[in-house]
Amino acid sequence: MMTDQLAQAAVLFAVGMSVVFAFLTLLIGGIHSIAWFARVFPEPEAVSHHKKPKYTQQNKNNTTETTVDPSIVTVITAAVNAHRRKG
């Protein structure tokens, strides 16, 4: 009786581990085949015809160019200051 249950448990264990091993092997093989396909047939780089507007930002010591709208910077600065005052 006890040996029958142990035999069934061993069979169930072997079948379960085999299924998991087969699944993981297929998963790794699939990932490697997708990586191979991506290397062999690369997608052409997307060309953006839309240029982002450039804004100049005046700091204390220098002037830098940025693509962030100054009104957005003002709103973010106000939100950060409000958060700091609240906490």
Distance bins in CASP14 RR format, pairs under 12 A and 6 or more apart:
PFRMAT RR
TARGET T0000
AUTHOR 0000-0000-0000
RMODE 2
METHOD distances of the structure
MODEL  1
1 7 0 0 0 0 0 1 0 0 0 0 0
1 8 0 0 0 0 0 1 0 0 0 0 0
2 8 0 0 0 0 0 1 0 0 0 0 0
2 9 0 0 0 0 0 1 0 0 0 0 0
3 9 0 0 0 0 0 1 0 0 0 0 0
3 10 0 0 0 0 0 1 0 0 0 0 0
4 10 0 0 0 0 0 1 0 0 0 0 0
4 11 0 0 0 0 0 1 0 0 0 0 0
5 11 0 0 0 0 0 1 0 0 0 0 0
5 12 0 0 0 0 0 1 0 0 0 0 0
6 12 0 0 0 0 0 1 0 0 0 0 0
6 13 0 0 0 0 0 1 0 0 0 0 0
7 13 0 0 0 0 0 1 0 0 0 0 0
7 14 0 0 0 0 0 1 0 0 0 0 0
8 14 0 0 0 0 0 1 0 0 0 0 0
8 15 0 0 0 0 0 1 0 0 0 0 0
9 15 0 0 0 0 0 1 0 0 0 0 0
9 16 0 0 0 0 0 1 0 0 0 0 0
10 16 0 0 0 0 0 1 0 0 0 0 0
10 17 0 0 0 0 0 1 0 0 0 0 0
11 17 0 0 0 0 0 1 0 0 0 0 0
11 18 0 0 0 0 0 1 0 0 0 0 0
12 18 0 0 0 0 0 1 0 0 0 0 0
12 19 0 0 0 0 0 1 0 0 0 0 0
13 19 0 0 0 0 0 1 0 0 0 0 0
13 20 0 0 0 0 0 1 0 0 0 0 0
14 20 0 0 0 0 0 1 0 0 0 0 0
14 21 0 0 0 0 0 1 0 0 0 0 0
15 21 0 0 0 0 0 1 0 0 0 0 0
15 22 0 0 0 0 0 1 0 0 0 0 0
16 22 0 0 0 0 1 0 0 0 0 0 0
16 23 0 0 0 0 1 0 0 0 0 0 0
16 24 0 0 0 0 0 1 0 0 0 0 0
17 23 0 0 0 0 0 1 0 0 0 0 0
17 24 0 0 0 0 0 1 0 0 0 0 0
18 24 0 0 0 0 0 1 0 0 0 0 0
18 25 0 0 0 0 0 1 0 0 0 0 0
19 25 0 0 0 0 0 1 0 0 0 0 0
19 26 0 0 0 0 0 1 0 0 0 0 0
20 26 0 0 0 0 0 1 0 0 0 0 0
20 27 0 0 0 0 0 1 0 0 0 0 0
21 27 0 0 0 0 0 1 0 0 0 0 0
21 28 0 0 0 0 0 1 0 0 0 0 0
22 28 0 0 0 0 0 1 0 0 0 0 0
22 29 0 0 0 0 0 1 0 0 0 0 0
23 29 0 0 0 0 0 1 0 0 0 0 0
23 30 0 0 0 0 0 1 0 0 0 0 0
24 30 0 0 0 0 0 1 0 0 0 0 0
24 31 0 0 0 0 0 1 0 0 0 0 0
25 31 0 0 0 0 0 1 0 0 0 0 0
25 32 0 0 0 0 0 1 0 0 0 0 0
26 32 0 0 0 0 0 1 0 0 0 0 0
26 33 0 0 0 0 0 1 0 0 0 0 0
27 33 0 0 0 0 0 1 0 0 0 0 0
27 34 0 0 0 0 0 1 0 0 0 0 0
28 34 0 0 0 0 0 1 0 0 0 0 0
28 35 0 0 0 0 0 1 0 0 0 0 0
29 35 0 0 0 0 1 0 0 0 0 0 0
29 36 0 0 0 0 1 0 0 0 0 0 0
29 37 0 0 0 0 0 1 0 0 0 0 0
30 36 0 0 0 0 1 0 0 0 0 0 0
30 37 0 0 0 0 1 0 0 0 0 0 0
30 38 0 0 0 0 0 1 0 0 0 0 0
31 37 0 0 0 0 0 1 0 0 0 0 0
31 38 0 0 0 0 0 1 0 0 0 0 0
32 38 0 0 0 0 0 1 0 0 0 0 0
32 39 0 0 0 0 0 1 0 0 0 0 0
33 39 0 0 0 0 0 1 0 0 0 0 0
33 40 0 0 0 0 0 1 0 0 0 0 0
34 40 0 0 0 0 0 1 0 0 0 0 0
34 41 0 0 0 0 0 1 0 0 0 0 0
35 41 0 0 0 0 0 1 0 0 0 0 0
35 42 0 0 0 0 0 1 0 0 0 0 0
36 42 0 0 0 0 0 1 0 0 0 0 0
37 43 0 0 0 0 0 1 0 0 0 0 0
50 67 0 0 0 0 0 1 0 0 0 0 0
51 67 0 0 0 0 1 0 0 0 0 0 0
52 65 0 0 0 0 0 1 0 0 0 0 0
52 66 0 0 0 0 1 0 0 0 0 0 0
52 67 1 0 1 0 0 0 0 0 0 0 0
52 68 0 0 0 0 1 0 0 0 0 0 0
52 69 0 0 0 0 0 1 0 0 0 0 0
53 65 0 0 0 0 0 1 0 0 0 0 0
53 66 0 0 0 0 1 0 0 0 0 0 0
53 67 1 0 0 1 0 0 0 0 0 0 0
53 68 0 0 0 0 1 0 0 0 0 0 0
53 69 1 0 0 1 0 0 0 0 0 0 0
53 70 0 0 0 0 0 1 0 0 0 0 0
53 72 0 0 0 0 0 1 0 0 0 0 0
54 63 0 0 0 0 0 1 0 0 0 0 0
54 64 0 0 0 0 0 1 0 0 0 0 0
54 65 1 0 1 0 0 0 0 0 0 0 0
54 66 1 0 0 1 0 0 0 0 0 0 0
54 67 1 0 0 1 0 0 0 0 0 0 0
54 68 0 0 0 0 0 1 0 0 0 0 0
54 69 0 0 0 0 0 1 0 0 0 0 0
54 70 0 0 0 0 0 1 0 0 0 0 0
55 63 0 0 0 0 0 1 0 0 0 0 0
55 64 0 0 0 0 1 0 0 0 0 0 0
55 65 1 0 0 1 0 0 0 0 0 0 0
55 66 1 0 1 0 0 0 0 0 0 0 0
55 67 1 0 0 1 0 0 0 0 0 0 0
55 68 1 0 0 1 0 0 0 0 0 0 0
55 69 1 0 0 1 0 0 0 0 0 0 0
55 70 1 0 1 0 0 0 0 0 0 0 0
55 71 0 0 0 0 1 0 0 0 0 0 0
55 72 0 0 0 0 1 0 0 0 0 0 0
55 73 0 0 0 0 1 0 0 0 0 0 0
56 62 0 0 0 0 0 1 0 0 0 0 0
56 63 1 0 1 0 0 0 0 0 0 0 0
56 64 1 0 0 1 0 0 0 0 0 0 0
56 65 1 0 1 0 0 0 0 0 0 0 0
56 66 1 0 0 1 0 0 0 0 0 0 0
56 67 0 0 0 0 0 1 0 0 0 0 0
56 68 0 0 0 0 0 1 0 0 0 0 0
56 69 0 0 0 0 0 1 0 0 0 0 0
56 70 0 0 0 0 1 0 0 0 0 0 0
57 63 1 0 0 1 0 0 0 0 0 0 0
57 64 1 0 1 0 0 0 0 0 0 0 0
57 65 1 0 0 1 0 0 0 0 0 0 0
57 66 1 0 1 0 0 0 0 0 0 0 0
57 67 0 0 0 0 0 1 0 0 0 0 0
57 68 0 0 0 0 1 0 0 0 0 0 0
57 69 0 0 0 0 0 1 0 0 0 0 0
57 70 1 0 0 1 0 0 0 0 0 0 0
57 72 0 0 0 0 0 1 0 0 0 0 0
57 73 1 0 0 1 0 0 0 0 0 0 0
57 74 0 0 0 0 0 1 0 0 0 0 0
58 64 0 0 0 0 1 0 0 0 0 0 0
58 65 0 0 0 0 0 1 0 0 0 0 0
58 66 0 0 0 0 0 1 0 0 0 0 0
58 70 0 0 0 0 1 0 0 0 0 0 0
58 73 0 0 0 0 0 1 0 0 0 0 0
59 65 0 0 0 0 0 1 0 0 0 0 0
59 66 0 0 0 0 0 1 0 0 0 0 0
59 73 0 0 0 0 0 1 0 0 0 0 0
66 72 0 0 0 0 0 1 0 0 0 0 0
66 73 0 0 0 0 1 0 0 0 0 0 0
67 73 0 0 0 0 0 1 0 0 0 0 0
68 74 0 0 0 0 0 1 0 0 0 0 0
68 75 0 0 0 0 0 1 0 0 0 0 0
68 76 0 0 0 0 1 0 0 0 0 0 0
68 77 0 0 0 0 0 1 0 0 0 0 0
69 75 0 0 0 0 1 0 0 0 0 0 0
69 76 0 0 0 0 0 1 0 0 0 0 0
70 76 0 0 0 0 0 1 0 0 0 0 0
70 77 0 0 0 0 0 1 0 0 0 0 0
71 77 0 0 0 0 0 1 0 0 0 0 0
71 78 0 0 0 0 0 1 0 0 0 0 0
72 78 0 0 0 0 0 1 0 0 0 0 0
72 79 0 0 0 0 0 1 0 0 0 0 0
73 79 0 0 0 0 0 1 0 0 0 0 0
73 80 0 0 0 0 0 1 0 0 0 0 0
74 80 0 0 0 0 0 1 0 0 0 0 0
74 81 0 0 0 0 0 1 0 0 0 0 0
75 81 0 0 0 0 0 1 0 0 0 0 0
75 82 0 0 0 0 0 1 0 0 0 0 0
76 82 0 0 0 0 0 1 0 0 0 0 0
76 83 0 0 0 0 0 1 0 0 0 0 0
77 83 0 0 0 0 0 1 0 0 0 0 0
77 84 0 0 0 0 0 1 0 0 0 0 0
78 84 0 0 0 0 0 1 0 0 0 0 0
78 85 0 0 0 0 0 1 0 0 0 0 0
79 85 0 0 0 0 0 1 0 0 0 0 0
79 86 0 0 0 0 0 1 0 0 0 0 0
80 86 0 0 0 0 0 1 0 0 0 0 0
80 87 0 0 0 0 0 1 0 0 0 0 0
81 87 0 0 0 0 0 1 0 0 0 0 0
END
